[in-house]
Amino acid sequence: MNYNKNSTGISRVEIDDWEGLPTVRITGAGCPDPIDWGMVAGTAFAAVVGGKRAAGFTASFELVFAHVLLTGRLDQRRLVIDAYSTFLDSSGRASYCQRDSFYLP
């Protein structure tokens, strides 16, 4: 769950293992209801060369209106996710990045 209940980005993230690859499901902040971005395969990264334990990940989401690249990393017991959004619609919105922090509920 996002530490910031008023975040305009991601409200919830679920990370699981599917045949050795991390799967990432995102729930985006939405009004009146949250937005399910779906589930994608991600790439896990160790903290050190030769490490066996994942300390971070990347995942890419293709939404109707935007492409979003996520990078996530563990910081103690907190998960920090940076989302880099590029808009695909003709809204004229600038590409931007947003950082959110998450905790286990």
Secondary structure by P-SEA (a helix, b strand, c coil): cccccccccccbbbbbbcccbbbbbbbcccccbbbccbbbbbbbbcccccccccccbbbbbbcccbbbbbbbbbcccbbbbbbbbbbccccccccbbbbbbbbcc
